[in-house]
Amino acid sequence: MSRVFLKKSIIQSTIFSITISVFMIMMLLMLFFGKTFWEKESVKLEYDLLTIALDVKQTIDSNLHLIPSCQDDVNVLSRTQQMVKLDKVVKPLLQEKRPYSVAYYDLELGWMVSEGKQLESVEAVLVDLHDTSEIKVLNYDYITLVSVPVQLEKGLKGYVWAYATKSEFELGPFTGYSISFSLLFLSIGIIIILIQKFMKEIQHQLEEFSESIVHPETNLSWNFHGLPELKPVFDKIAGYTQELSAINEELGASQRRFTQIMEGISDGLFSIDREWRLLFYNDVAKKYFDKPDEELKMKNILEIFPSFSNTVTYQYIAEVFITAEPAYFEADGMMTSERIFHTSIYPFEEGITVFFRDITEQRQQQHEMARLERLNLVGQMAAGISHEIRNPLTTVKGFLQLRGIKVTDPDEKEYNDLMISEIDRANTIISEFLSLAKDNMGSTQEQDINQIIYRIFPMIQADANNGNKDLILNLNPLPSLWLNENEIRQLLLNFVRNALEVTPQGGCVIIQTYEDRNNVVLAVKDQGCGIPEEIRDKIGTPFFTTKESGTGLGIAISMGIAHRHNAELTFDTGDQGTTFKVIFKRRNILGKKDEGELS
């Protein structure tokens, strides 16, 4: 065998050794590790036990007339004498030399005569047999037992049991297995040693070969005796090494220039291949990824960000992969659902490039401008038509009141009162229009917002009591602000009445004031079911309301009041209720007073 190896190269010798090793291991596995071996041994044991039991049964059947019977000898022998007689008759029948233990159990006497190892769990065996008249095989943790019934014309006489302990059964196969395993491990050890020897030689030769490729000028005379297959490869590599070095330098310079250009782009940028692996990303994109480079480069973006597959961006990327056409869109959920991005997707042969820009602030500004324009438009309309409408309404209301004095019919009086209430409702809407039309702070003075709340509290507490609801004040000491008391009262009434309407009976509405950094916060919290997500963006839009009799101007008026006080109106909502907050920028308000902007 060694001569055969010497004539071959190291790789050939290794392959040949591995082939022989695998073949030998497979043969050993086929010979010694078949799945059916133990099943075969178990069946053989049961067959041997059955043969022994049937042989003993036949012998006992031949001498059955000698075995005492309780019914025949009940007046002749005592039970103890019958057991002694049973031992004398059956014991010789069981003493024939056999490889496993046997026993005869007499059901009438409840007595067992055995030869060999004593059977301990007789009761368990009898329970499992259930007085059956069939041959049965029973397996326990420590024995295998075959039971053969002994029959009489009048019924079941007893059982012949042949059994073997697990130690008796396993000793022979285990010895053979031990020898087989020892030979197997020895063979595998020898094979591993041979493979390791050849592999080390291959490793040494390949290291020298690699050194010759990397530094051809220092090792031009490498010996190819061990690996002659590498001689043509070495010759070709040596011819292209210098050219490849120049190309690599040029590619490195191009890569650096490309990286500088991409990093100079203000938009986020990343490229992925068709396997969704990140090929490139600039610093802006890395800021949104918020992960180190080792977790990003050439990693599947769907594995890095599992939730990315649920975004609109993912759907557009998948479509561009199919259509190979650029896509442009605006959507949230690029890497976070809290931001809005303008995204452009451009395909190339190996994948796509994605440019994205955060336009969240821009959209918020546009939304705010649109809201202010709507409020301004409503204000202008209110200023133009409110007085013209109020005058004829006042006249109509006056005549209806005079008519109501003269009307005696209850139905006509009810209709008359209804028309007057509707005119009052129209006047209320006109008043709200006029509130939107205000463009200055009016009369303001430096005062404590808590005192305004205390003065209006009895009125709003009465509203709460009428609805079987509680109104809780949680007011903290605050610095004074420049406020228009009438407008703050109107703002507070709007929020509290809205909160009382959505709070169930027995619930409570909380009015709270506190300082947050350099700001003063007025908060009103209800215990309603929250604002549905689909209408949250519409809160504050004039004439938008979810109430059957609402005008949709309450929140819009409150937002105008907050704006005139240089404050910000926000809200937090959820299943446990909604909290509207007015955040007064105390420093800015006082600054305006100093500049003479507040009267």
C-alpha positions as CSV (number, residue, x, y, z in Angstrom):
1,M,0.0,0.0,0.0
2,S,2.8,2.4,0.8
3,R,4.3,1.9,-2.7
4,V,1.0,2.8,-4.3
5,F,0.9,6.0,-2.2
6,L,4.5,6.9,-3.2
7,K,3.6,6.8,-6.9
8,K,0.7,9.2,-6.5
9,S,0.7,12.9,-5.5
10,I,-0.3,14.0,-2.1
11,I,-3.8,15.0,-3.1
12,Q,-4.3,11.7,-4.9
13,S,-3.0,9.8,-1.9
14,T,-5.3,11.7,0.4
15,I,-8.3,11.2,-1.8
16,F,-7.5,7.5,-2.0
17,S,-7.1,7.3,1.8
18,I,-10.3,9.1,2.4
19,T,-12.1,6.8,0.0
20,I,-10.8,3.7,1.6
21,S,-11.6,5.1,5.1
22,V,-15.2,5.9,4.1
23,F,-15.6,2.5,2.5
24,M,-14.3,0.7,5.7
25,I,-16.5,2.8,8.0
26,M,-19.5,2.1,5.9
27,M,-18.8,-1.7,5.9
28,L,-18.4,-1.7,9.6
29,L,-21.6,0.3,10.1
30,M,-23.4,-2.2,7.8
31,L,-22.0,-5.2,9.7
32,F,-22.2,-4.0,13.3
33,F,-24.7,-1.2,13.5
34,G,-27.8,-2.5,11.7
35,K,-31.0,-1.2,13.1
36,T,-32.6,-4.7,13.2
37,F,-29.9,-6.4,15.2
38,W,-31.5,-6.0,18.6
39,E,-35.0,-6.7,17.2
40,K,-33.7,-9.9,15.8
41,E,-32.1,-10.8,19.2
42,S,-35.3,-10.0,21.0
43,V,-37.4,-12.2,18.6
44,K,-34.8,-15.0,19.0
45,L,-35.1,-14.8,22.8
46,E,-38.9,-14.9,22.7
47,Y,-38.8,-17.9,20.4
48,D,-36.3,-19.7,22.7
49,L,-38.5,-19.0,25.7
50,L,-41.6,-20.1,23.9
51,T,-39.9,-23.4,22.9
52,I,-38.9,-24.0,26.5
53,A,-42.4,-23.2,27.8
54,L,-44.1,-25.4,25.3
55,D,-41.7,-28.3,26.1
56,V,-42.4,-27.9,29.8
57,K,-46.1,-27.6,29.2
58,Q,-46.1,-30.9,27.2
59,T,-44.3,-32.6,30.1
60,I,-46.7,-31.2,32.7
61,D,-49.7,-32.3,30.5
62,S,-48.3,-35.8,30.5
63,N,-48.2,-35.8,34.3
64,L,-51.2,-33.7,35.0
65,H,-53.0,-36.6,36.7
66,L,-50.3,-36.5,39.4
67,I,-50.7,-32.8,40.2
68,P,-53.1,-32.3,43.2
69,S,-56.4,-30.5,42.7
70,C,-58.3,-28.5,45.3
71,Q,-61.6,-29.9,44.3
72,D,-60.5,-33.5,44.2
73,D,-58.4,-33.5,47.4
74,V,-60.3,-31.0,49.5
75,N,-61.3,-33.6,52.1
76,V,-58.1,-35.5,51.9
77,L,-55.2,-33.1,52.1
78,S,-54.7,-29.7,53.6
79,R,-53.6,-26.8,51.4
80,T,-50.1,-26.9,52.8
81,Q,-49.9,-30.7,52.0
82,Q,-51.2,-30.0,48.5
83,M,-48.4,-27.4,48.0
84,V,-45.8,-29.8,49.2
85,K,-47.2,-32.5,46.9
86,L,-47.2,-30.0,44.0
87,D,-43.5,-29.2,44.6
88,K,-42.6,-33.0,44.7
89,V,-44.5,-33.7,41.4
90,V,-43.6,-30.6,39.3
91,K,-40.0,-29.9,40.6
92,P,-38.5,-32.9,38.8
93,L,-40.3,-32.0,35.6
94,L,-38.6,-28.6,35.6
95,Q,-35.0,-29.7,36.4
96,E,-34.0,-30.6,32.9
97,K,-31.0,-28.5,31.9
98,R,-32.2,-25.4,30.1
99,P,-30.5,-22.0,29.3
100,Y,-33.3,-19.9,31.0
101,S,-35.5,-20.2,34.0
102,V,-38.9,-21.9,34.0
103,A,-41.8,-22.0,36.5
104,Y,-45.2,-23.6,36.9
105,Y,-48.0,-21.5,38.6
106,D,-51.1,-23.4,39.8
107,L,-54.1,-21.1,39.8
108,E,-56.2,-23.3,42.1
109,L,-53.5,-23.5,44.8
110,G,-52.0,-20.0,44.1
111,W,-48.6,-21.6,44.3
112,M,-45.6,-21.4,42.0
113,V,-42.8,-24.0,41.5
114,S,-39.7,-22.6,39.7
115,E,-36.3,-23.7,38.5
116,G,-33.6,-21.2,38.0
117,K,-33.8,-17.5,39.0
118,Q,-36.6,-16.7,41.3
119,L,-39.5,-14.7,39.7
120,E,-40.2,-11.8,42.0
121,S,-43.2,-10.0,40.4
122,V,-45.7,-12.9,40.3
123,E,-48.6,-10.6,41.2
124,A,-47.7,-8.2,38.3
125,V,-47.6,-11.1,35.9
126,L,-50.9,-12.4,37.0
127,V,-52.5,-9.0,36.6
128,D,-51.2,-8.6,33.1
129,L,-52.5,-12.1,32.1
130,H,-56.0,-11.5,33.3
131,D,-56.7,-15.4,33.5
132,T,-56.2,-15.5,29.7
133,S,-56.0,-18.9,28.0
134,E,-53.7,-17.6,25.3
135,I,-49.9,-17.6,24.9
136,K,-48.6,-14.2,25.8
137,V,-45.2,-12.5,25.8
138,L,-44.6,-10.0,28.6
139,N,-41.7,-7.5,28.8
140,Y,-40.7,-5.7,32.0
141,D,-37.8,-3.5,32.9
142,Y,-35.8,-6.5,34.2
143,I,-37.2,-9.7,32.5
144,T,-38.8,-11.0,29.4
145,L,-41.5,-13.7,30.1
146,V,-43.4,-16.1,27.9
147,S,-46.6,-17.6,29.4
148,V,-48.3,-20.8,28.1
149,P,-51.6,-21.8,29.7
150,V,-52.2,-25.3,31.1
151,Q,-55.8,-26.3,30.3
152,L,-58.2,-28.8,31.8
153,E,-61.6,-29.8,30.4
154,K,-63.3,-27.8,33.1
155,G,-61.1,-24.7,32.7
156,L,-57.7,-23.1,33.2
157,K,-55.4,-25.1,35.5
158,G,-52.3,-22.9,35.6
159,Y,-49.4,-21.4,33.6
160,V,-46.0,-22.5,32.5
161,W,-43.6,-19.5,32.4
162,A,-40.2,-19.4,30.7
163,Y,-38.3,-16.2,31.5
164,A,-34.9,-14.6,31.2
165,T,-33.5,-11.5,32.9
166,K,-32.1,-8.7,30.9
167,S,-28.6,-9.4,32.2
168,E,-28.8,-13.0,30.9
169,F,-30.0,-11.8,27.5
170,E,-27.7,-8.9,27.0
171,L,-24.4,-10.4,28.2
172,G,-23.6,-12.3,25.0
173,P,-24.5,-9.5,22.5
174,F,-22.8,-6.9,24.7
175,T,-19.6,-8.8,24.7
176,G,-19.7,-9.1,20.9
177,Y,-20.6,-5.5,20.6
178,S,-17.6,-4.5,22.8
179,I,-15.2,-6.3,20.6
180,S,-16.8,-4.8,17.5
181,F,-16.7,-1.3,18.9
182,S,-13.0,-1.7,19.9
183,L,-12.1,-2.8,16.4
184,L,-14.1,-0.1,14.9
185,F,-12.5,2.7,17.1
186,L,-9.1,1.2,16.4
187,S,-9.7,1.3,12.6
188,I,-11.1,4.8,12.8
189,G,-8.1,6.0,14.8
190,I,-5.7,4.6,12.3
191,I,-7.6,6.2,9.5
192,I,-7.6,9.5,11.2
193,I,-3.9,9.4,11.8
194,L,-3.2,8.7,8.2
195,I,-5.5,11.4,7.0
196,Q,-4.0,13.9,9.4
197,K,-0.5,13.0,8.2
198,F,-1.4,13.5,4.6
199,M,-3.3,16.7,5.2
200,K,-0.4,18.2,7.1
201,E,1.8,17.6,4.2
202,I,-0.8,19.1,1.8
203,Q,-1.0,22.1,4.1
204,H,2.7,22.6,4.1
205,Q,2.9,22.3,0.4
206,L,0.1,24.8,-0.1
207,E,1.6,27.3,2.2
208,E,4.8,27.2,0.2
209,F,2.8,27.5,-3.0
210,S,0.9,30.5,-1.6
211,E,4.1,32.2,-0.5
212,S,5.5,31.7,-4.0
213,I,2.4,33.4,-5.5
214,V,2.4,36.3,-3.1
215,H,6.2,36.9,-3.3
216,P,7.3,35.3,-6.6
217,E,10.5,37.3,-6.6
218,T,11.7,35.7,-3.3
219,N,10.8,32.1,-4.1
220,L,11.2,31.4,-7.8
221,S,12.3,27.8,-7.5
222,W,9.4,26.2,-5.6
223,N,9.4,22.4,-5.6
224,F,6.4,21.0,-7.4
225,H,7.3,17.3,-6.5
226,G,4.5,17.0,-3.9
227,L,1.8,18.8,-5.9
228,P,2.6,18.6,-9.6
229,E,-1.0,19.6,-10.4
230,L,-0.3,23.1,-9.3
231,K,2.6,23.8,-11.8
232,P,0.3,25.1,-14.6
233,V,-1.7,27.2,-12.2
234,F,1.4,28.7,-10.7
235,D,2.8,29.6,-14.2
236,K,-0.5,31.4,-15.2
237,I,-0.8,33.2,-11.9
238,A,2.8,34.4,-12.0
239,G,2.1,35.8,-15.4
240,Y,-0.9,37.9,-14.3
241,T,0.3,38.9,-10.8
242,Q,1.9,42.2,-11.9
243,E,-1.1,43.1,-14.1
244,L,-3.6,42.3,-11.4
245,S,-1.6,44.4,-8.8
246,A,-1.9,47.5,-11.1
247,I,-5.6,46.8,-11.7
248,N,-6.2,46.5,-8.0
249,E,-4.5,49.8,-7.3
250,E,-6.7,51.5,-9.9
251,L,-9.8,49.9,-8.6
252,G,-8.9,50.9,-5.0
253,A,-8.5,54.5,-6.2
254,S,-11.9,54.4,-8.0
255,Q,-13.5,52.9,-5.0
256,R,-12.2,55.7,-2.8
257,R,-13.4,58.4,-5.2
258,F,-16.8,56.7,-5.4
259,T,-17.1,56.5,-1.6
260,Q,-16.2,60.2,-1.2
261,I,-18.9,61.1,-3.8
262,M,-21.6,58.9,-2.1
263,E,-20.7,60.2,1.4
264,G,-21.1,63.8,0.1
265,I,-24.7,63.2,-0.8
266,S,-27.1,64.7,1.7
267,D,-29.8,62.0,1.1
268,G,-29.6,58.5,2.6
269,L,-28.4,55.9,0.1
270,F,-28.0,52.2,0.1
271,S,-27.7,49.4,-2.5
272,I,-28.8,45.8,-2.3
273,D,-28.4,42.9,-4.6
274,R,-31.2,40.5,-5.7
275,E,-30.6,38.5,-2.6
276,W,-31.5,41.6,-0.5
277,R,-27.9,41.8,0.8
278,L,-26.5,45.3,1.6
279,L,-23.8,46.1,-0.9
280,F,-23.2,49.8,0.0
281,Y,-24.6,52.5,2.3
282,N,-23.5,56.0,3.1
283,D,-23.2,57.7,6.5
284,V,-26.8,59.1,6.4
285,A,-28.3,55.7,5.8
286,K,-26.1,54.2,8.5
287,K,-27.5,56.8,11.0
288,Y,-31.0,55.4,10.3
289,F,-29.8,51.8,10.4
290,D,-28.3,52.4,13.8
291,K,-26.1,49.3,13.7
292,P,-22.3,48.6,13.5
293,D,-20.7,47.8,10.1
294,E,-20.1,44.2,11.0
295,E,-23.9,43.7,11.3
296,L,-24.6,45.4,8.0
297,K,-22.1,44.7,5.2
298,M,-23.2,41.9,2.9
299,K,-26.0,41.0,5.3
300,N,-29.6,40.4,4.2
301,I,-31.6,43.5,5.0
302,L,-34.7,41.5,5.8
303,E,-32.8,39.6,8.5
304,I,-31.3,42.8,10.0
305,F,-34.7,44.5,10.0
306,P,-37.4,41.8,10.1
307,S,-40.2,44.5,10.2
308,F,-38.9,46.0,6.9
309,S,-41.0,43.4,5.0
310,N,-44.2,45.1,6.3
311,T,-43.3,48.6,4.9
312,V,-44.4,50.3,1.7
313,T,-40.7,50.7,0.7
314,Y,-40.3,46.9,0.7
315,Q,-43.3,46.5,-1.7
316,Y,-41.9,49.1,-4.1
317,I,-38.4,47.5,-4.0
318,A,-39.9,44.1,-4.8
319,E,-41.9,45.6,-7.7
320,V,-38.8,47.3,-9.1
321,F,-36.9,44.0,-9.0
322,I,-39.7,42.6,-11.3
323,T,-40.3,45.5,-13.6
324,A,-36.8,47.0,-13.7
325,E,-38.4,50.4,-13.8
326,P,-37.5,53.3,-11.4
327,A,-40.0,54.2,-8.7
328,Y,-40.6,57.4,-6.7
329,F,-43.0,57.7,-3.7
330,E,-43.5,59.2,-0.3
331,A,-44.3,57.0,2.7
332,D,-43.6,56.4,6.3
333,G,-42.0,53.3,7.8
334,M,-38.6,53.4,6.0
335,M,-36.8,52.2,9.1
336,T,-39.2,53.8,11.6
337,S,-42.9,54.3,11.3
338,E,-42.6,57.7,13.0
339,R,-40.9,59.4,10.1
340,I,-42.0,60.2,6.5
341,F,-39.5,59.7,3.6
342,H,-39.3,60.7,0.0
343,T,-37.8,57.7,-1.7
344,S,-36.4,57.0,-5.2
345,I,-35.5,53.5,-6.3
346,Y,-33.2,52.9,-9.3
347,P,-32.5,49.4,-10.7
348,F,-29.2,48.2,-12.1
349,E,-28.1,44.8,-13.4
350,E,-27.0,43.3,-10.0
351,G,-29.6,44.9,-7.8
352,I,-31.1,48.3,-7.0
353,T,-30.0,51.6,-5.4
354,V,-32.4,53.4,-2.9
355,F,-32.2,57.2,-2.2
356,F,-34.3,58.5,0.6
357,R,-34.8,61.9,2.3
358,D,-36.5,62.6,5.6
359,I,-39.4,65.0,4.9
360,T,-41.2,64.7,8.2
361,E,-40.7,68.3,9.3
362,Q,-41.5,69.5,5.8
363,R,-44.9,67.7,5.8
364,Q,-45.6,68.9,9.3
365,Q,-45.0,72.4,8.3
366,Q,-47.2,72.0,5.2
367,H,-49.9,70.5,7.4
368,E,-49.7,73.3,9.8
369,M,-49.8,75.9,7.0
370,A,-52.9,74.3,5.5
371,R,-54.6,74.3,8.9
372,L,-53.8,77.9,9.5
373,E,-55.0,78.8,6.0
374,R,-58.3,77.0,6.7
375,L,-58.6,78.8,10.1
376,N,-57.8,82.1,8.4
377,L,-60.4,81.5,5.7
378,V,-63.1,80.6,8.2
379,G,-62.1,83.7,10.2
380,Q,-62.5,86.0,7.2
381,M,-65.8,84.4,6.3
382,A,-67.0,84.8,9.9
383,A,-65.9,88.5,10.0
384,G,-67.7,89.2,6.7
385,I,-71.1,87.5,7.3
386,S,-71.6,87.3,11.1
387,H,-73.0,90.8,11.5
388,E,-75.2,90.6,8.4
389,I,-76.7,87.4,9.6
390,R,-77.2,88.4,13.2
391,N,-79.3,91.4,12.4
392,P,-82.1,89.5,10.6
393,L,-81.9,86.7,13.1
394,T,-82.4,89.1,16.0
395,T,-85.5,90.6,14.2
396,V,-86.9,87.1,13.6
397,K,-86.3,86.1,17.2
398,G,-88.0,89.2,18.5
399,F,-91.1,88.6,16.5
400,L,-91.2,84.9,17.5
401,Q,-90.9,86.0,21.1
402,L,-93.9,88.4,20.7
403,R,-95.8,85.7,18.9
404,G,-95.0,83.2,21.7
405,I,-96.8,85.5,24.2
406,K,-100.0,85.3,22.2
407,V,-100.0,81.6,21.3
408,T,-102.2,79.4,23.4
409,D,-102.1,76.2,21.4
410,P,-99.5,73.9,23.1
411,D,-98.4,72.4,19.8
412,E,-97.9,75.9,18.2
413,K,-96.1,77.1,21.3
414,E,-93.7,74.0,21.1
415,Y,-93.0,74.8,17.5
416,N,-92.4,78.5,18.3
417,D,-90.0,77.6,21.1
418,L,-88.2,75.2,18.8
419,M,-87.7,78.0,16.2
420,I,-86.3,80.4,19.0
421,S,-83.9,77.7,20.2
422,E,-82.6,77.1,16.7
423,I,-82.1,80.8,16.2
424,D,-80.1,80.8,19.5
425,R,-78.1,77.9,18.2
426,A,-77.4,79.8,15.0
427,N,-76.2,82.8,17.1
428,T,-73.9,80.4,19.0
429,I,-72.3,79.2,15.8
430,I,-71.9,82.8,14.7
431,S,-70.1,83.6,18.0
432,E,-67.8,80.7,17.4
433,F,-67.1,82.1,13.9
434,L,-66.2,85.4,15.5
435,S,-63.8,83.7,17.9
436,L,-62.0,82.2,14.9
437,A,-61.8,85.6,13.3
438,K,-59.9,87.2,16.2
439,D,-56.3,88.1,15.2
440,N,-55.0,89.7,18.3
441,M,-54.8,88.9,22.0
442,G,-57.2,91.6,23.1
443,S,-56.9,92.5,26.8
444,T,-54.2,90.5,28.5
445,Q,-52.6,90.8,31.9
446,E,-50.1,89.0,34.0
447,Q,-51.9,86.4,36.1
448,D,-51.9,82.9,37.5
449,I,-53.7,80.4,35.3
450,N,-54.6,78.4,38.4
451,Q,-56.8,81.3,39.6
452,I,-58.7,81.3,36.3
453,I,-59.4,77.6,36.8
454,Y,-60.6,78.2,40.4
455,R,-63.0,80.9,39.3
456,I,-64.6,78.7,36.6
457,F,-64.5,75.5,38.6
458,P,-68.0,75.8,40.2
459,M,-69.7,76.1,36.8
460,I,-67.9,73.1,35.2
461,Q,-68.3,71.1,38.4
462,A,-72.0,71.6,38.1
463,D,-71.9,70.2,34.6
464,A,-70.0,67.1,35.9
465,N,-72.4,66.5,38.8
466,N,-75.4,66.6,36.4
467,G,-73.8,63.8,34.5
468,N,-72.9,61.7,37.6
469,K,-69.2,62.3,37.0
470,D,-66.3,63.7,39.0
471,L,-64.1,66.6,38.3
472,I,-60.7,66.5,39.9
473,L,-58.2,69.4,40.2
474,N,-54.5,68.6,40.4
475,L,-53.0,72.1,40.3
476,N,-49.4,72.9,41.1
477,P,-47.8,76.3,41.9
478,L,-47.0,78.1,38.7
479,P,-45.3,81.4,37.6
480,S,-47.6,84.1,36.3
481,L,-48.3,84.3,32.5
482,W,-49.7,87.0,30.3
483,L,-53.2,85.7,29.5
484,N,-56.5,86.8,28.2
485,E,-58.8,85.4,30.9
486,N,-62.0,85.2,28.7
487,E,-60.1,83.2,26.0
488,I,-58.5,80.9,28.6
489,R,-62.0,80.3,30.1
490,Q,-63.4,79.5,26.7
491,L,-60.5,77.1,25.9
492,L,-60.9,75.3,29.3
493,L,-64.7,75.0,28.8
494,N,-64.2,73.5,25.4
495,F,-61.8,70.8,26.7
496,V,-63.7,70.0,29.9
497,R,-67.1,69.7,28.2
498,N,-65.7,67.5,25.5
499,A,-64.0,65.4,28.2
500,L,-67.3,65.1,30.2
501,E,-69.2,64.0,27.1
502,V,-66.9,61.0,26.4
503,T,-66.3,60.0,30.1
504,P,-68.8,57.3,31.2
505,Q,-71.0,57.8,34.3
506,G,-69.1,57.3,37.5
507,G,-65.8,58.3,35.7
508,C,-63.8,61.4,36.3
509,V,-62.1,64.2,34.4
510,I,-58.8,65.5,35.7
511,I,-57.6,69.1,35.2
512,Q,-53.9,69.4,35.8
513,T,-51.3,72.2,35.7
514,Y,-47.5,71.8,36.1
515,E,-44.2,73.1,34.9
516,D,-42.2,71.1,32.3
517,R,-38.7,72.5,31.9
518,N,-39.3,76.2,31.0
519,N,-42.9,75.7,30.0
520,V,-46.3,75.8,31.8
521,V,-48.7,73.0,30.9
522,L,-52.4,72.9,31.2
523,A,-53.8,69.3,30.7
524,V,-57.3,67.9,30.7
525,K,-57.6,64.1,30.8
526,D,-60.8,62.1,30.2
527,Q,-61.7,58.4,30.7
528,G,-63.2,57.8,27.3
529,C,-62.2,55.1,24.8
530,G,-59.7,57.3,23.0
531,I,-59.6,58.9,19.5
532,P,-59.6,56.4,16.6
533,E,-56.4,56.4,14.7
534,E,-58.0,57.2,11.4
535,I,-59.4,60.6,12.5
536,R,-56.5,61.8,14.7
537,D,-55.0,63.8,11.8
538,K,-58.3,65.6,11.4
539,I,-58.5,66.9,15.0
540,G,-58.7,70.7,14.9
541,T,-60.0,70.9,11.3
542,P,-62.9,73.4,11.2
543,F,-66.4,71.8,10.9
544,F,-65.0,68.3,11.5
545,T,-66.9,66.6,14.3
546,T,-68.0,63.2,15.4
547,K,-71.0,64.5,17.4
548,E,-74.5,64.6,16.0
549,S,-75.1,68.2,17.2
550,G,-71.5,69.5,17.2
551,T,-70.3,72.4,15.0
552,G,-66.7,71.1,14.6
553,L,-65.3,74.5,15.8
554,G,-64.5,73.9,19.5
555,I,-61.0,72.4,19.0
556,A,-60.3,74.8,16.1
557,I,-61.2,77.7,18.3
558,S,-59.0,76.3,21.1
559,M,-56.1,75.9,18.8
560,G,-56.5,79.6,17.7
561,I,-56.5,80.7,21.3
562,A,-53.4,78.6,22.0
563,H,-51.7,80.1,19.0
564,R,-52.5,83.7,20.0
565,H,-50.9,82.9,23.4
566,N,-47.8,81.6,21.8
567,A,-48.7,78.1,23.1
568,E,-48.8,74.6,21.5
569,L,-51.8,72.3,21.6
570,T,-51.1,68.6,21.6
571,F,-52.9,65.5,22.7
572,D,-52.1,61.9,23.8
573,T,-54.8,59.2,23.3
574,G,-55.2,55.5,23.9
575,D,-57.7,52.9,25.2
576,Q,-57.6,54.5,28.7
577,G,-58.6,58.0,27.5
578,T,-57.3,61.2,25.9
579,T,-55.3,64.0,27.4
580,F,-55.3,67.4,25.7
581,K,-52.4,69.6,26.6
582,V,-51.7,73.4,26.1
583,I,-48.0,74.1,26.5
584,F,-47.3,77.8,27.3
585,K,-43.8,78.9,26.4
586,R,-43.4,81.1,29.5
587,R,-40.1,82.7,28.4
588,N,-41.5,83.7,25.0
589,I,-44.6,85.2,26.4
590,L,-42.8,87.3,28.9
591,G,-40.4,88.4,26.2
592,K,-43.3,89.7,24.0
593,K,-44.6,91.7,26.9
594,D,-41.2,93.3,27.3
595,E,-41.2,94.2,23.6
596,G,-44.5,95.9,23.9
597,E,-46.4,93.3,21.8
598,L,-48.9,92.5,24.5
599,S,-51.4,95.1,25.8
